[in-house]
Amino acid sequence: MLRFDPFRDLDSITSAMLGTSSGSDRAPRFMPMDLYKLDDHYVLSADLPGVDPGSIDVDVDRGTLTLTAHRTAPETDGVQWISSERFAGTYRRQVALGDGVDTERISAAYDNGVLSVTIPLAERAKPRKVEIHAREAGDSRTIEAHTT
């Protein structure tokens, strides 16, 4: 059976550089994630099925959000593998945060194999109204304007 694998070359380069095969229980491939903005916060959702919730760590340091989790390899004594595609080991992903987020109010939840991290915008980064004062021949009036 022939299969097309577009990542084969990338795996061989990774193996050569790290001295281990990518995707082995020592080097998981990746932690897939989505990141989007909703109203006044960002939401990061990372797929971590089968990960022990106690192994998940969310850390913020110097503007970098680091997600770490560990999935334990299944017991292999006496097992004759037909296919082994589920990776075990430590997963890590880092995201650079901008100045406009409130790192003190970041929260996270793990539900059904998905880690959801809520990253609120800082008050100074939220849209606000700016008053504009206009003077016409000694008359003073206020004009409202919006900033984004």
Sequence and secondary structure as in RCSB ss.txt:
>XXXX:A:sequence
MLRFDPFRDLDSITSAMLGTSSGSDRAPRFMPMDLYKLDDHYVLSADLPGVDPGSIDVDVDRGTLTLTAHRTAPE
TDGVQWISSERFAGTYRRQVALGDGVDTERISAAYDNGVLSVTIPLAERAKPRKVEIHAREAGDSRTIEAHTT
>XXXX:A:secstr
     TTHHHHHHHHHHHSS TTSTTS     EEEEEETTEEEEEEE TT  GGG EEEEETTEEEEEEEE    
 TT   S      EEEEEEEE  TTB GGG EEEEETTEEEEEEEB GGGS  EEEEEEEETTEEEEEEEE  
